């Protein structure tokens, strides 16, 4: 059943290293089944039976690895946000100028949200279903991504590279643009994740008054 489950969970997830460290294999399969179910049906409309079925297990087997459906969502959200912070932070250190760093950060963040759009939709749009303590933890991680972008923008303003009057508002706008890709992107469309990353990087650089670096 493993090959079928991975295929059902979406080819975009099969190559994503975000869940690669989850063990045992049954726990990983349940996460992938939950990703697919939550993305397709939403958290509240998904049952534990649905998740277990997509993983090729019985509902009782699910509780060996996860106490509740909410714990599954929390694990998906935690792993996804850790991944987001890590790739955005690494990209933000690429380049000698603020414009180069912003270009790299947007390209990388958008590419991840397109390439792994199924996971990203759950990570970014199901936060309100988390329990209070989990929600607080995930929101703190989410604010770290805002902080990374605010730092780049502030550095660009200080260096005279960017013309931004509202750094905080611009950082939120840029994040919203990047995250929204997961909502509409579908595999097999007219643009690849790399092409969309380049397009958005150019749009963002224009937004802050800098010269686009090409797609």
Residue frames relative to the residue before (quaternion, step in Angstrom):
aa qw qx qy qz dx dy dz
X 1.0000 0.0000 0.0000 0.0000 0.00 0.00 0.00
X 0.5296 0.6731 -0.4195 0.3009 3.63 1.09 -0.51
X 0.6655 0.5023 -0.3209 0.4492 3.61 0.84 -0.92
X 0.6620 0.5063 -0.3059 0.4602 3.56 0.96 -0.85
X 0.6460 0.5205 -0.3204 0.4574 3.55 0.99 -0.82
X 0.6580 0.5029 -0.3147 0.4638 3.59 0.91 -0.89
X 0.6426 0.5096 -0.3267 0.4697 3.58 1.00 -0.78
X 0.6637 0.5026 -0.3049 0.4626 3.57 0.95 -0.87
X 0.6593 0.5146 -0.3112 0.4513 3.56 1.05 -0.71
X 0.6065 -0.5819 0.3433 0.4192 3.58 1.29 -0.08
X 0.4916 -0.6766 0.4646 0.2910 3.53 -0.86 0.99
X 0.5937 0.5882 -0.3685 0.4071 3.57 1.13 -0.58
X 0.6796 0.4740 -0.3028 0.4708 3.61 1.12 -0.50
X 0.5651 0.6537 -0.3892 0.3192 3.59 1.06 -0.67
X 0.7544 0.3749 -0.2067 0.4976 3.58 1.01 -0.77
X 0.5143 0.6541 -0.4196 0.3627 3.59 1.26 -0.10
X 0.3455 -0.7700 0.5038 0.1840 3.56 -0.65 1.13
X 0.4136 0.7420 -0.4595 0.2593 3.61 1.24 -0.16
X 0.7782 0.3134 -0.1632 0.5191 3.59 0.95 -0.87
X 0.3963 0.7639 -0.4462 0.2455 3.56 1.28 0.06
X 0.7024 0.4708 -0.2714 0.4598 3.57 1.10 -0.63
X 0.5080 0.6486 -0.4239 0.3762 3.59 1.29 -0.09
X 0.0587 0.7860 -0.6110 0.0735 3.55 -0.77 1.07
X 0.5459 -0.1474 -0.8232 -0.0513 1.55 -2.28 1.04
X 0.7586 -0.3817 0.2629 0.4578 3.57 -1.32 0.04
X 0.6204 0.5570 -0.3508 0.4263 3.60 1.00 -0.75
X 0.6436 0.5172 -0.3239 0.4619 3.59 1.00 -0.79
X 0.6426 0.5128 -0.3167 0.4730 3.56 1.02 -0.79
X 0.6496 0.5173 -0.3189 0.4569 3.59 0.93 -0.86
X 0.6403 0.5159 -0.3263 0.4663 3.57 1.03 -0.72
X 0.6283 0.5237 -0.3345 0.4681 3.59 1.02 -0.75
X 0.6697 0.4909 -0.3006 0.4692 3.58 0.92 -0.88
X 0.6352 0.5155 -0.3265 0.4734 3.57 1.05 -0.71
X 0.6549 0.5047 -0.3053 0.4724 3.55 1.03 -0.80
X 0.6015 0.5517 -0.3554 0.4556 3.59 1.02 -0.76
X 0.6811 0.4894 -0.2902 0.4609 3.56 0.82 -1.00
X 0.6919 0.4904 -0.2860 0.4461 3.58 0.86 -0.99
X 0.6733 0.4915 -0.3017 0.4627 3.60 0.88 -0.93
X 0.6568 0.5086 -0.3150 0.4589 3.60 0.99 -0.82
X 0.7128 0.4619 -0.2502 0.4647 3.56 1.01 -0.83
X 0.8286 0.2514 -0.0824 0.4933 3.57 0.82 -1.02
X 0.4668 -0.6317 0.4732 0.3989 3.57 1.18 -0.51
X 0.6467 -0.5582 0.3515 0.3829 3.57 -1.13 0.62
X 0.7328 0.4662 -0.2623 0.4205 3.59 0.68 -1.08
X 0.6985 0.4569 -0.2790 0.4750 3.60 1.09 -0.60
X 0.5966 0.5649 -0.3532 0.4475 3.59 1.29 -0.14
X 0.2183 -0.7663 0.5909 0.1266 3.57 -0.99 0.84
X 0.6095 -0.5396 0.4181 0.4032 3.57 -1.22 0.36
X 0.5915 0.5627 -0.3635 0.4487 3.59 1.13 -0.60
X 0.6348 0.5288 -0.3215 0.4627 3.57 1.02 -0.82
X 0.6645 0.5002 -0.3011 0.4665 3.58 0.90 -0.93
X 0.6749 0.4983 -0.2982 0.4553 3.57 0.84 -0.98
X 0.6419 0.5367 -0.3205 0.4440 3.56 0.98 -0.83
X 0.6597 0.5010 -0.3054 0.4697 3.58 0.98 -0.82
X 0.6907 0.4446 -0.2683 0.5032 3.58 1.19 -0.53
X 0.4874 -0.6825 0.4182 0.3490 3.58 1.28 -0.01
X 0.5911 0.5602 -0.3603 0.4549 3.57 1.14 0.66
X 0.5310 -0.5746 0.4983 0.3738 3.52 -1.34 0.04
X 0.6361 -0.5284 0.3816 0.4130 3.62 -1.14 0.43
X 0.6232 0.5496 -0.3465 0.4354 3.59 1.04 -0.72
X 0.6344 0.5444 -0.3329 0.4362 3.58 1.06 -0.74
X 0.5699 0.6072 -0.3834 0.3994 3.58 1.11 -0.60
X 0.7011 0.5044 -0.2750 0.4224 3.57 0.93 -0.95
X 0.5018 0.6189 -0.4388 0.4154 3.57 1.25 -0.07
X 0.7749 0.3496 -0.1548 0.5033 3.56 1.06 -0.81
X 0.7994 0.1124 -0.0367 0.5891 3.61 1.07 -0.69
X 0.4485 -0.7289 0.4537 0.2486 3.54 -0.78 1.06
X 0.8116 0.0471 0.0177 0.5820 3.58 1.01 -0.79
X 0.6438 -0.4865 0.4184 0.4169 3.53 -1.34 0.17
X 0.6308 0.5411 -0.3318 0.4464 3.57 1.06 -0.74
X 0.6214 0.5365 -0.3539 0.4481 3.60 1.04 -0.66
X 0.6017 0.5403 -0.3497 0.4730 3.57 1.09 -0.64
X 0.6609 0.4963 -0.3076 0.4715 3.57 0.90 -0.90
X 0.6360 0.5330 -0.3253 0.4535 3.57 0.99 -0.81
X 0.6648 0.4966 -0.3115 0.4630 3.60 0.89 -0.87
X 0.6316 0.5157 -0.3269 0.4777 3.59 1.00 -0.79
X 0.6772 0.4979 -0.2866 0.4597 3.57 0.90 -0.96
X 0.6595 0.5132 -0.3119 0.4522 3.57 0.93 -0.88
X 0.6829 0.4765 -0.2931 0.4698 3.57 0.80 -0.99
X 0.6706 0.5144 -0.2989 0.4431 3.58 0.94 -0.88
X 0.6923 0.4597 -0.2834 0.4787 3.58 0.93 -0.83
X 0.5950 0.5388 -0.3651 0.4716 3.59 1.08 -0.62
X 0.6485 0.5137 -0.3013 0.4741 3.54 1.00 -0.87
X 0.6484 0.5287 -0.3141 0.4488 3.59 0.94 -0.90
X 0.6728 0.4891 -0.2972 0.4688 3.57 0.87 -0.96
X 0.6642 0.5232 -0.3092 0.4351 3.56 0.93 -0.89
X 0.7230 0.4302 -0.2729 0.4667 3.60 0.74 -0.96
X 0.6443 0.5101 -0.3320 0.4630 3.59 1.02 -0.71
X 0.6562 0.5181 -0.3087 0.4536 3.57 0.97 -0.85
X 0.6566 0.5034 -0.3113 0.4674 3.58 0.99 -0.83
X 0.6670 0.5002 -0.3013 0.4627 3.57 0.94 -0.89
X 0.6493 0.5477 -0.3110 0.4262 3.58 1.04 -0.79
X 0.6714 0.4624 -0.2965 0.4974 3.58 1.26 -0.22
X 0.5415 0.6239 -0.3818 0.4145 3.57 1.35 0.10
X 0.7579 0.3466 -0.2633 0.4860 3.59 -0.66 1.06
X 0.4834 -0.6871 0.4766 0.2591 3.53 -1.24 0.56
X 0.7508 0.3271 -0.1911 0.5411 3.60 1.16 -0.50
X 0.6421 -0.5147 0.3951 0.4083 3.56 -1.27 0.34
X 0.6281 0.5392 -0.3383 0.4475 3.59 1.04 -0.75
X 0.6513 0.4987 -0.3167 0.4763 3.59 0.98 -0.79
X 0.6594 0.5061 -0.3069 0.4635 3.57 0.98 -0.81
X 0.6614 0.4922 -0.3132 0.4714 3.59 0.95 -0.82
X 0.6130 0.5482 -0.3371 0.4584 3.57 1.01 -0.81
X 0.6905 0.4785 -0.2789 0.4652 3.60 0.82 -1.01
X 0.6570 0.5234 -0.3174 0.4400 3.59 0.93 -0.88
X 0.6902 0.4708 -0.2887 0.4676 3.58 0.84 -0.94
X 0.6285 0.5375 -0.3385 0.4489 3.59 0.92 -0.87
X 0.7062 0.4754 -0.2689 0.4504 3.56 0.81 -1.03
X 0.6791 0.5000 -0.2926 0.4508 3.58 0.89 -0.94
X 0.6614 0.4884 -0.3027 0.4821 3.58 0.96 -0.84
X 0.6427 0.5333 -0.3307 0.4394 3.58 0.91 -0.87
X 0.6511 0.5059 -0.3251 0.4630 3.59 0.96 -0.82
X 0.6845 0.4913 -0.2956 0.4502 3.59 0.91 -0.88
X 0.6530 0.4722 -0.3166 0.5003 3.59 1.19 -0.44
X 0.6997 0.4932 -0.2834 0.4322 3.56 0.76 -1.05
X 0.7863 0.2050 -0.1022 0.5739 3.58 1.01 -0.80
X 0.0695 0.8757 -0.4753 0.0492 3.53 1.03 0.89
X 0.6122 0.5533 -0.3694 0.4273 3.62 1.03 -0.63
X 0.6710 0.4663 -0.2850 0.5011 3.56 0.88 -0.93
X 0.6702 0.5259 -0.3084 0.4232 3.57 0.85 -0.96
X 0.6154 0.5451 -0.3589 0.4421 3.62 1.02 -0.69
X 0.6682 0.4762 -0.3013 0.4857 3.57 0.99 -0.81
X 0.6547 0.5353 -0.3081 0.4357 3.57 0.90 -0.98
X 0.7832 0.3834 -0.1810 0.4548 3.57 0.83 -0.98
X 0.8084 0.3423 -0.1456 0.4562 3.60 1.01 -0.73
X 0.6797 0.4660 -0.3097 0.4743 3.62 1.20 0.09
X 0.2721 0.8094 -0.4875 0.1820 3.59 1.24 0.34
X 0.6595 0.5529 -0.3237 0.3931 3.58 0.92 -0.87
X 0.6355 0.5400 -0.3347 0.4387 3.60 1.21 -0.34
X 0.5230 0.6459 -0.4126 0.3729 3.60 1.24 -0.16
X 0.5397 -0.5750 0.4992 0.3590 3.56 -1.23 0.51
X 0.7022 -0.5223 0.2798 0.3947 3.55 -1.14 0.67
X 0.7008 0.4680 -0.2962 0.4496 3.59 0.80 -0.95
X 0.6499 0.4958 -0.3127 0.4838 3.57 1.07 -0.70
X 0.6176 0.5494 -0.3367 0.4509 3.57 1.01 -0.79
X 0.6534 0.5225 -0.3077 0.4532 3.57 0.93 -0.92
X 0.6593 0.5085 -0.3057 0.4619 3.57 0.96 -0.87
X 0.6960 0.4755 -0.2816 0.4584 3.58 0.85 -0.94
X 0.6316 0.5273 -0.3399 0.4554 3.59 0.98 -0.75
X 0.6159 0.5385 -0.3459 0.4593 3.60 1.04 -0.71
X 0.6507 0.4918 -0.3105 0.4883 3.59 1.03 -0.75
X 0.6309 0.5401 -0.3230 0.4538 3.55 1.02 -0.80
X 0.6458 0.5186 -0.3172 0.4620 3.58 1.05 -0.76
X 0.5623 0.5882 -0.3892 0.4316 3.57 1.17 -0.46
X 0.6336 0.5124 -0.3414 0.4684 3.61 1.01 -0.71
X 0.6205 0.5248 -0.3398 0.4735 3.60 1.05 -0.71
X 0.6470 0.5358 -0.3143 0.4422 3.57 0.97 -0.89
X 0.6294 0.5382 -0.3346 0.4498 3.58 0.99 -0.82
X 0.6974 0.4589 -0.2777 0.4753 3.58 0.87 -0.93
X 0.6215 0.5392 -0.3477 0.4496 3.59 1.00 -0.75
X 0.6351 0.5350 -0.3293 0.4494 3.59 1.01 -0.79
X 0.6550 0.5007 -0.3144 0.4706 3.57 0.91 -0.88
X 0.6748 0.4961 -0.2994 0.4570 3.57 0.87 -0.92
X 0.6510 0.5127 -0.3147 0.4629 3.58 0.95 -0.87
X 0.6452 0.5132 -0.3185 0.4678 3.58 0.99 -0.83
X 0.6597 0.5170 -0.3043 0.4527 3.56 1.01 -0.82
X 0.6320 0.5124 -0.3224 0.4838 3.56 1.06 -0.76
X 0.6702 0.5118 -0.2972 0.4479 3.59 0.89 -0.95
X 0.7099 0.4422 -0.2515 0.4870 3.58 1.10 -0.74
X 0.5039 -0.6669 0.4141 0.3603 3.59 1.27 -0.09
X 0.4676 0.6842 -0.4393 0.3468 3.59 1.25 0.31
X 0.7835 0.2686 -0.1258 0.5461 3.58 1.05 -0.77
X 0.2149 -0.7289 0.6307 0.1571 3.55 -1.21 0.58
X 0.2219 0.7757 -0.5410 0.2373 3.54 0.19 1.35
X 0.2755 -0.7828 0.5379 0.1484 3.57 -0.64 1.12
X 0.7837 0.2037 -0.0797 0.5814 3.59 1.06 -0.78
X 0.2327 -0.8131 0.5198 0.1205 3.58 0.00 1.28
X 0.6649 0.5125 -0.3128 0.4443 3.60 0.87 -0.92
X 0.6866 0.4811 -0.2851 0.4645 3.57 0.87 -0.94
X 0.6487 0.5134 -0.3175 0.4634 3.56 1.02 -0.77
X 0.6226 0.5371 -0.3406 0.4560 3.60 0.99 -0.78
X 0.6618 0.4950 -0.3053 0.4731 3.59 0.96 -0.84
X 0.6412 0.5263 -0.3245 0.4545 3.58 1.01 -0.80
X 0.6529 0.5078 -0.3114 0.4678 3.58 0.97 -0.86
X 0.6486 0.5117 -0.3191 0.4645 3.59 0.92 -0.85
X 0.6444 0.5274 -0.3233 0.4495 3.57 0.95 -0.86
X 0.6332 0.5270 -0.3281 0.4624 3.58 0.98 -0.82
X 0.6804 0.4979 -0.2885 0.4538 3.57 0.87 -0.97
X 0.6963 0.4934 -0.2737 0.4437 3.56 0.81 -1.05
X 0.6412 0.5674 -0.3315 0.3964 3.59 0.97 -0.84
X 0.5058 0.6514 -0.4236 0.3747 3.59 1.19 -0.40
X 0.6393 0.5468 -0.3267 0.4309 3.59 1.01 -0.80
X 0.6274 0.5653 -0.3367 0.4164 3.58 1.13 -0.59
X 0.8155 0.2845 -0.1304 0.4869 3.59 0.90 -0.87
X 0.5745 0.6261 -0.3936 0.3508 3.61 1.11 -0.51
X 0.0164 -0.7627 0.6464 0.0090 3.52 -1.16 0.78
X 0.5414 -0.6214 0.4545 0.3379 3.57 -1.01 0.77
X 0.7716 0.3477 -0.2567 0.4668 3.54 -1.08 0.72
X 0.4494 0.6958 -0.4450 0.3403 3.57 1.27 0.17
X 0.7268 -0.4643 0.2906 0.4145 3.60 -1.30 0.03
X 0.7606 0.2836 -0.1769 0.5565 3.61 1.20 -0.40
X 0.4205 -0.6801 0.5415 0.2597 3.54 -1.11 0.74
X 0.6685 -0.4760 0.3668 0.4382 3.62 -1.23 0.23
X 0.6389 0.5210 -0.3311 0.4590 3.60 1.01 -0.76
X 0.6625 0.5065 -0.3082 0.4577 3.59 0.94 -0.86
X 0.6487 0.4978 -0.3197 0.4787 3.57 0.99 -0.79
X 0.6187 0.5454 -0.3369 0.4542 3.58 1.03 -0.76
X 0.6692 0.4918 -0.2951 0.4726 3.57 0.95 -0.85
X 0.6348 0.5333 -0.3239 0.4557 3.57 0.99 -0.83
X 0.7041 0.4655 -0.2706 0.4629 3.57 0.83 -0.99
X 0.6077 0.5453 -0.3591 0.4522 3.59 1.04 -0.69
X 0.6528 0.5086 -0.3085 0.4690 3.58 0.99 -0.80
X 0.6434 0.5233 -0.3184 0.4590 3.57 0.98 -0.84
X 0.6760 0.4964 -0.2950 0.4577 3.57 0.93 -0.91
X 0.6433 0.5136 -0.3337 0.4594 3.59 0.95 -0.80
X 0.6316 0.5042 -0.3348 0.4845 3.60 1.01 -0.71
X 0.6142 0.5778 -0.3357 0.4197 3.54 1.03 -0.82
X 0.7590 0.3619 -0.1933 0.5056 3.58 0.99 -0.83
X 0.5989 -0.6207 0.3463 0.3688 3.58 1.24 0.22
X 0.5544 0.5869 -0.4011 0.4329 3.56 1.19 0.51
X 0.5607 -0.6035 0.4519 0.3424 3.55 -1.28 0.39
X 0.4631 -0.6709 0.4958 0.2995 3.63 -0.82 0.95
X 0.3865 -0.7513 0.4993 0.1918 3.55 -1.09 0.75
X 0.6362 -0.5271 0.3283 0.4578 3.58 1.23 0.28
X 0.4495 -0.6942 0.5041 0.2488 3.54 -1.24 0.51
